[in-house]
């Protein structure tokens, strides 16, 4: 069979077995009968189709051998495997293929790449379709970060004119495909035509990397918010999984000093976000201690030994001279609590050890009312008088209400309504706002603890909400970021930046909304409507918020692999500056 005959046979298979329309199949959430989709999974694991695809590939590329085949999980894996097998059958016994995970495996060896990428051997990336190119670009970034070069990206069907893929051309990467959408217009109809609308143009890549700092031996099995960096004028402070607390120079990422904490279990070390107070930096550790260090030298000022583990982050009340931290204990029915420490000496002022589950959540100090609010894994939010520790009210999440909170043994330390991270406070509305792993965002009246509003997400909320002007932004592991108007208590928008889970917290910098995802992307969105403005592609999950030094116009991006990536605006771009409230 000639090459043209093979292409004609494959085209027929695509038209009859891969192409589906909205009037015959439910496509995602749309009811538009004109909607359509190519579902290549119907044929890529079929012997006849796989043979056609691989024969066409070999006709185009065999003369360029040696090369290796790469792809992104999961749609391209059968194609890459079939091509490797075909090459072997044609006598290339050294044929090699690999695939890149969308996010690093959470167990076992925590691989980001499955299979072996051979040094110095040309890489051809393959997939079923090429639309915006973002999936291919993710693979290019990962491979380049590891020192490999991509020669070609290849797909079965390309959705746009080749000129659209300028970012690949600028990297010297060739763009090839068997078909483009225009090849199917005559047989499948006018709706199947190369995408050319301006609104579909790819978003910008607004950042360039200034430097990257990597702390050794990250705990890659823990996919969660880790130690959030904090800045002063010249340094950046954060904790890591290898028990090191770091102070870095913001200018170049060099180490100003480091401090090593005590022995920990299960590779949980410093998840606590540090807090600054005058010349001190304060944080907790899973060795059970709360540390106060001199921020200039890293020398110990005091250590509190009140807990078995501390994953909570400190909240400072400068007006009271106190710091509040959540505690975790290895006790039955009393597994968590909150402590108020004298910020000068580290001595306990008051302590509540009554939480029936572990308390990873971080306290939030409401200065106007001298009150502190926090949650626990028992799913209960508590408001205390900050001076005395008197409990003023409690609120139980929907997930936790499934448990008998009076008699629950709490042996696991968790509930279905865990409150994991932290709270925010709206001064204008006098609302306390937080999320829970039960998938609800809760808005409470600060005076009474009564529920004002709740918003249901499909999966849990692990990040801290962010209040900006009259709205609150919150992310969820249902892959969406939402914006709630606190005046009307109505949702303004819901956005799905890249269809991967979000454990991190949103933030607003210079009137733009930022959120990181498990795909390793830091998304820059329009704060008014969630419209995509640009993104930066890291090579590891982003489970914390980006932080910003306005004086130097530098963004500092943490990843869950204990990296800090310093970013500047690309090409000296200027963004409207505003102090974030």
C-alpha positions in Angstrom: 0.0 0.0 0.0 1.4 3.4 -1.0 1.9 6.2 1.5 -1.0 8.1 0.0 -3.3 5.0 0.3 -2.3 4.6 4.0 -3.2 8.2 4.7 -6.5 7.8 2.9 -7.3 4.7 4.9 -6.4 6.5 8.2 -8.4 9.5 7.2 -11.4 7.3 6.7 -11.0 5.7 10.1 -10.8 9.2 11.7 -14.0 10.3 9.9 -16.0 7.2 10.7 -14.7 6.1 14.2 -13.0 9.1 15.8 -15.2 12.1 14.9 -18.3 12.8 17.1 -20.8 15.6 17.1 -22.9 17.1 19.9 -26.2 16.1 18.3 -25.3 12.4 18.7 -23.0 12.3 21.8 -22.8 14.3 25.1 -19.6 16.3 24.7 -18.3 17.6 28.1 -21.0 20.0 29.5 -22.1 21.6 26.3 -25.5 21.0 24.7 -24.6 22.6 21.4 -25.4 20.2 18.6 -22.7 21.8 16.4 -20.0 21.0 18.9 -17.6 18.2 17.9 -14.6 16.2 19.1 -12.0 13.8 17.9 -11.7 10.9 20.2 -8.6 9.1 19.1 -8.7 6.6 22.0 -11.2 4.7 19.9 -8.5 3.7 17.4 -4.9 4.2 18.7 -5.0 0.8 20.5 -6.5 -1.0 17.6 -4.0 -3.0 15.6 -5.1 -1.9 12.1 -5.1 1.8 13.0 -1.9 1.6 15.0 -0.2 -0.1 12.0 -1.3 2.7 9.6 -0.2 5.4 12.0 3.2 3.9 12.6 3.8 3.1 8.9 3.0 6.7 8.0 5.3 8.0 10.7 8.2 5.7 9.5 7.7 6.9 5.9 8.3 10.5 7.1 11.0 10.0 9.7 12.8 6.7 9.2 15.6 8.3 7.2 16.3 10.6 10.2 17.0 7.7 12.6 18.5 7.5 15.3 15.9 9.3 17.4 13.7 8.6 20.4 10.0 9.0 20.9 8.4 11.0 23.8 4.9 11.9 24.7 2.7 13.3 27.5 0.4 11.0 29.5 -2.0 9.5 28.6 -3.4 9.9 25.1 -0.1 9.8 23.3 1.3 6.7 25.2 -0.3 4.1 22.8 1.0 6.0 19.8 4.6 6.3 21.2 4.6 2.6 22.2 3.4 1.5 18.7 6.0 3.6 17.0 8.8 2.2 19.2 7.6 -1.3 18.5 7.4 -0.6 14.7 11.0 0.7 14.7 12.2 -2.4 16.5 10.4 -4.6 14.0 12.2 -2.7 11.2 15.6 -3.6 12.7 16.2 -0.7 15.0 16.8 -2.8 18.2 17.9 0.3 20.1 14.5 2.0 19.7 13.4 3.9 22.8 10.3 5.7 24.0 9.3 7.5 27.2 6.4 9.5 28.5 6.2 12.6 30.8 3.7 12.7 33.6 1.4 15.7 33.8 2.6 15.9 37.4 5.2 13.9 39.3 4.0 10.5 40.6 3.0 10.8 44.3 4.2 7.4 45.4 6.9 4.9 44.6 9.9 6.5 42.9 8.1 9.8 42.3 9.1 9.8 38.6 8.3 12.8 36.4 9.5 10.8 33.3 8.7 7.2 32.9 11.1 5.4 30.7 14.6 6.6 29.9 15.6 9.7 28.0 18.9 8.9 26.2 21.6 11.5 26.3 22.4 13.1 22.9 19.8 11.3 21.0 17.3 13.4 19.0 13.8 13.6 20.6 10.6 13.6 18.6 7.4 14.3 20.6 4.2 12.7 19.4 0.5 13.0 20.3 -2.9 12.5 18.7 -3.8 16.2 18.3 -2.0 19.6 18.3 -4.3 22.5 19.2 -2.9 25.4 21.3 0.4 23.5 21.7 0.4 23.8 25.5 0.7 20.1 26.1 3.7 19.9 23.8 5.2 23.0 25.4 5.0 21.5 28.8 7.1 18.5 27.5 9.6 20.9 25.9 10.1 22.8 29.2 10.5 19.6 31.2 13.1 18.1 28.8 15.0 21.4 28.4 15.2 21.8 32.2 16.8 18.3 32.3 19.3 19.3 29.5 17.6 17.6 26.5 16.7 19.2 23.2 13.4 18.5 21.3 13.9 18.3 17.5 10.3 17.9 16.3 6.7 17.8 17.6 4.4 15.5 15.5 0.6 14.8 15.7 -2.0 13.0 13.8 -4.2 16.1 13.4 -3.1 19.8 13.7 -5.9 22.3 14.5 -4.3 25.5 13.3 -2.2 26.9 10.6 1.5 26.1 11.1 2.4 29.8 11.5 0.4 29.9 14.8 3.1 27.8 16.5 5.7 30.6 16.5 7.0 29.7 20.0 8.2 26.3 18.7 9.7 27.8 15.6 11.7 30.3 17.7 13.2 27.4 19.7 14.2 25.6 16.4 11.5 22.9 16.9 9.9 21.6 13.8 6.1 21.2 13.7 4.7 18.3 11.7 1.4 16.5 11.4 -0.3 13.9 9.1 -3.5 16.0 8.7 -4.8 19.5 9.6 -8.5 20.3 10.2 -8.9 21.7 6.7 -8.3 18.2 5.3 -11.6 17.2 6.8 -13.8 20.2 5.9 -15.2 18.7 2.8 -16.3 15.4 4.4 -17.1 16.5 8.0 -18.6 20.0 7.3 -17.7 23.7 7.6 -17.4 23.5 11.4 -14.3 21.4 11.0 -11.8 24.0 9.8 -8.5 25.4 10.9 -8.9 27.7 13.9 -7.9 31.2 13.0 -9.9 33.5 15.3 -7.8 36.1 17.2 -9.5 35.2 20.4 -7.9 31.8 20.2 -4.4 33.1 20.0 -2.1 31.6 22.6 -1.5 33.6 25.8 1.8 35.2 26.5 4.7 33.9 28.5 5.2 37.0 30.6 8.2 36.0 32.7 11.9 35.2 32.4 13.9 33.4 35.1 16.5 35.3 37.0 17.7 32.5 39.2 16.6 29.1 40.8 17.4 27.8 44.2 16.8 24.1 45.0 16.9 22.7 48.5 18.1 19.1 48.4 16.0 16.0 49.1 12.4 17.3 48.8 9.6 15.1 50.0 7.9 14.5 46.7 5.1 12.3 48.1 3.5 15.2 50.0 1.4 17.2 47.5 0.2 20.1 49.6 1.0 23.6 50.6 4.5 23.7 52.0 6.5 26.5 53.6 5.4 29.7 52.0 8.3 32.1 51.5 8.2 35.5 53.2 10.2 38.6 52.2 11.8 41.5 53.9 13.7 44.2 52.1 16.6 42.0 50.9 16.1 38.4 52.0 13.7 35.6 51.4 12.9 33.1 54.2 11.3 29.6 53.9 11.5 26.1 55.3 12.2 22.8 53.4 11.7 19.1 53.6 15.3 18.3 54.5 14.8 20.1 57.9 16.7 23.2 56.7 15.3 26.6 57.2 16.8 29.0 54.6 17.5 32.7 54.3 18.3 33.6 50.7 19.5 36.9 49.2 16.7 38.0 46.9 19.2 39.5 44.4 20.8 36.2 43.3 19.4 33.3 45.4 22.6 32.8 47.3 22.4 31.5 50.9 22.6 34.1 53.6 22.3 31.5 56.3 20.5 28.3 57.1 19.3 26.5 60.3 18.7 22.8 60.8 15.8 21.6 62.9 15.4 18.3 64.8 14.6 14.8 63.6 11.2 14.2 62.0 9.2 11.3 60.8 7.6 10.4 57.4 9.8 13.0 55.7 7.6 15.8 57.0 9.8 18.6 58.2 9.0 22.3 57.8 5.6 22.9 56.2 5.0 26.0 58.4 4.9 29.4 56.7 7.4 31.7 58.5 6.3 35.0 60.1 8.5 38.1 60.6 8.5 40.2 63.7 11.1 43.0 63.9 14.5 41.3 63.8 13.0 37.8 64.2 11.6 35.0 62.0 9.3 32.5 63.6 8.1 29.1 62.2 7.1 25.6 63.3 8.5 22.2 62.5 7.4 18.6 62.5 10.0 17.9 65.2 7.4 19.4 67.5 9.1 22.7 68.0 8.4 26.4 67.3 11.5 28.3 66.5 12.3 32.0 66.8 15.6 32.9 65.0 17.5 36.2 64.5 16.6 37.0 60.9 20.1 38.5 60.3 22.2 35.6 61.6 19.9 32.6 62.0 20.9 32.3 65.7 18.2 30.9 68.1 16.4 33.4 70.2 14.0 30.9 71.7 12.4 27.5 71.1 9.0 26.3 72.3 8.7 22.5 72.9 4.9 22.3 73.6 3.8 19.9 70.8 4.6 16.6 69.2 4.4 18.1 65.7 3.8 21.6 64.2 2.6 22.0 60.7 0.7 25.2 61.5 2.0 28.6 60.6 2.4 31.4 63.2 0.2 34.5 63.4 1.7 37.5 65.1 -0.2 40.0 67.2 2.3 42.8 67.5 -0.1 44.9 69.6 -0.4 42.1 72.2 3.2 40.9 72.0 1.9 37.4 71.2 2.3 34.8 68.5 -0.3 32.1 67.9 0.4 28.6 66.5 -1.6 25.4 66.0 -0.3 22.3 67.7 -0.5 18.5 67.1 -0.3 15.8 69.7 -0.1 12.0 69.6 -3.0 11.6 72.0 -6.4 10.0 71.7 -9.3 12.5 71.7 -6.9 15.4 72.3 -4.8 15.5 69.1 -4.6 19.2 68.5 -4.8 22.7 69.9 -3.6 26.3 69.8 -1.0 28.1 71.8 -0.3 31.8 72.5 3.3 32.5 73.2 5.1 35.6 74.5 6.8 36.8 71.3 9.9 38.0 73.2 10.5 34.9 75.3 8.5 32.0 73.8 6.8 31.3 77.1 3.2 30.1 77.0 0.6 32.7 77.8 -2.4 30.4 77.2 -3.0 27.1 75.5 -6.1 25.1 74.3 -5.4 21.3 73.9 -9.0 20.3 73.4 -9.1 19.7 69.6 -10.1 16.1 69.0 -8.1 15.9 65.7 -4.8 17.1 64.5 -4.5 20.8 64.0 -2.5 21.7 60.9 -4.5 24.9 60.2 -2.9 28.3 60.8 -4.5 30.9 63.1 -5.5 34.3 61.8 -5.3 37.3 64.1 -8.1 39.9 63.8 -6.4 43.0 65.2 -9.5 45.3 65.3 -11.2 42.9 67.7 -8.1 41.3 69.4 -9.5 37.9 68.4 -7.9 34.8 66.8 -9.7 32.4 64.6 -8.5 29.0 63.4 -9.7 25.5 62.4 -8.7 21.9 62.9 -8.9 18.5 61.3 -12.0 17.9 63.4 -13.7 20.3 61.0 -14.5 22.9 63.7 -13.7 26.6 63.3 -13.0 28.4 66.6 -12.9 32.0 67.6 -10.9 32.9 70.7 -10.3 36.1 72.7 -6.6 36.6 71.8 -5.6 37.9 75.2 -7.2 35.3 77.4 -7.8 32.3 75.1 -11.5 32.3 76.0 -13.5 30.4 73.4 -16.2 32.8 71.9 -17.9 30.5 69.4 -17.5 27.4 67.3 -18.7 26.4 63.8 -18.8 22.9 62.4 -18.3 22.2 58.7 -20.8 20.1 56.8 -18.2 17.3 56.4 -17.4 17.2 60.1 -21.1 17.2 61.1 -21.2 13.6 59.8 -19.2 12.8 62.9 -20.4 12.8 66.5 -18.1 15.5 67.6 -18.9 14.9 71.3 -18.1 11.2 71.3 -15.9 10.7 68.2 -12.7 9.0 69.1 -10.7 10.8 66.5 -8.1 8.1 66.3 -7.1 9.0 62.7 -6.8 12.7 63.4 -9.0 13.6 60.5 -12.6 14.1 59.5 -14.4 14.7 56.3 -14.5 18.4 57.0 -10.9 19.1 57.8 -9.9 22.7 57.8 -6.3 22.5 56.5 -4.8 25.9 55.8 -6.1 29.2 57.0 -8.6 32.0 57.2 -9.1 35.5 55.8 -11.1 38.4 57.2 -13.2 41.0 55.4 -12.9 44.2 57.4 -15.7 45.9 55.4 -18.2 43.1 55.9 -17.0 41.7 59.2 -16.9 38.2 57.6 -14.5 35.3 58.4 -13.9 33.2 55.3 -12.2 29.8 54.9 -12.4 26.6 52.9 -12.6 22.9 53.9 -11.7 19.5 52.4 -15.5 18.9 52.3 -15.5 21.2 49.2 -17.3 24.1 50.7 -16.2 27.8 51.0 -17.7 29.2 54.2 -18.5 32.8 54.9 -19.3 33.4 58.6 -20.4 36.4 60.6 -17.4 37.2 62.8 -19.6 38.4 65.7 -21.7 35.2 66.0 -20.1 32.5 64.0 -23.3 32.1 62.0 -23.1 31.0 58.4 -23.7 33.8 56.0 -22.9 32.0 52.7 -21.5 28.8 51.5 -20.3 27.8 48.0 -20.0 24.1 47.0 -17.0 22.9 44.9 -16.8 19.4 43.4 -13.8 18.6 45.5 -11.9 19.9 48.5 -10.4 23.3 49.2 -6.8 23.2 50.5 -5.5 26.7 49.8 -6.2 29.9 51.7 -8.8 32.2 50.1 -7.7 35.7 49.1 -9.7 38.9 49.7 -9.2 41.7 47.2 -11.4 44.8 47.4 -14.9 43.5 47.7 -14.4 39.9 46.4 -12.8 36.7 47.6 -10.9 34.3 45.3 -10.6 30.6 46.2 -9.2 27.6 44.4 -10.2 23.9 44.7 -8.9 20.5 43.7 -11.9 20.4 41.3 -9.5 22.3 39.0 -11.3 25.6 39.2 -10.7 29.0 40.7 -13.7 31.0 41.7 -14.5 34.6 42.6 -17.3 35.5 45.0 -18.7 39.0 45.4 -18.8 39.7 49.2 -21.4 42.5 48.6 -24.0 40.4 46.8 -22.7 37.0 47.8 -22.9 35.9 44.2 -20.2 34.2 42.1 -18.7 36.5 39.6 -16.7 33.9 37.7 -15.4 30.4 37.6 -12.2 29.7 35.6 -10.4 26.4 34.8 -6.8 27.5 33.9 -5.3 24.2 32.7 -7.7 21.4 33.9 -5.4 20.2 36.7 -5.8 20.2 40.4 -5.0 23.3 42.5 -3.7 22.9 46.1 -2.2 26.4 46.2 -3.6 29.7 47.3 -4.5 32.5 44.9 -3.0 36.0 45.2 -3.4 39.4 43.5 -0.3 41.4 42.5 -0.7 44.7 40.6 -4.3 44.1 39.9 -3.7 40.7 38.3 -4.7 37.3 39.8 -2.2 34.5 40.1 -2.7 30.8 40.9 -0.4 27.8 40.5 -1.5 24.3 39.5 -0.4 20.7 39.6 0.7 21.1 36.0 3.5 23.3 37.2 2.0 26.4 35.7 1.7 29.8 37.3 -1.3 31.4 35.7 -1.7 35.2 35.3 -5.5 36.0 35.1 -7.6 39.1 34.7 -8.8 39.7 38.3 -12.2 41.0 37.0 -13.3 38.0 34.9 -10.6 35.2 35.2 -9.6 35.6 31.6 -6.1 34.1 30.9 -3.4 36.7 30.4 -0.3 34.5 30.5 1.5 31.8 32.4 4.9 30.6 33.5 5.8 26.9 33.1 7.7 25.4 36.0 8.7 21.7 36.0 7.2 20.8 39.3 3.8 21.2 41.0 3.0 24.7 42.4 1.2 24.3 45.7 1.9 27.7 47.2 1.3 31.3 46.3 3.8 33.4 44.4 5.2 36.3 46.4 6.3 39.7 45.1 8.8 42.4 45.9 7.4 45.6 44.5 10.6 47.6 45.0 12.6 45.3 42.7 9.6 44.1 40.6 10.6 40.5 41.3 8.3 37.5 41.7 9.4 34.6 43.8 7.7 31.3 42.9 7.9 28.3 45.2 7.3 24.7 44.0 6.4 21.7 46.1 9.9 20.3 45.3 11.4 23.0 47.6 12.5 25.2 44.7 12.4 29.0 44.6 12.3 30.5 41.1 12.9 34.3 40.8 11.1 35.8 37.9 11.1 39.1 36.1 8.6 40.5 33.6 9.7 39.5 30.1 11.1 42.2 27.8 10.9 44.7 30.6 7.1 44.8 30.4 5.6 47.2 32.9 2.4 46.3 34.7 0.2 48.7 36.5 1.4 48.9 40.1 -0.8 49.0 43.1 -0.4 48.2 46.7 -2.3 45.0 47.5 -4.6 45.4 50.4 
